[in-house]
Amino acid sequence: SKAEFLEDLSIRNEVLAALAKLPETAARILRLQFIEGKTQDEIALSENLSIPAVKTRVHRAKKLFKQAYDTQNNHD
């Protein structure tokens, strides 16, 4: 439905706004994995990282993202 579509869009805008607050390396790795749908293997190759390094960065980036998202949307 149209309402669901608009809801999706507003969620995406909130996500993009939170991503914009992150350090570039964190935002980049989240964009690659969650927006572009790359696998951690593909990210490791394209970013010239080991797979454990990709896992560490994704984990750290997700924590930073959650903080930015929660702060921006006034969630506790």
Secondary structure, DSSP 8 states (H G I E B T S, - for coil): -HHHHHHHHHHHHHHHHHHHTS-HHHHHHHIIIIIS---HHHHHHHHT--HHHHHHHHHHHHHHHHHHHHHHTT--
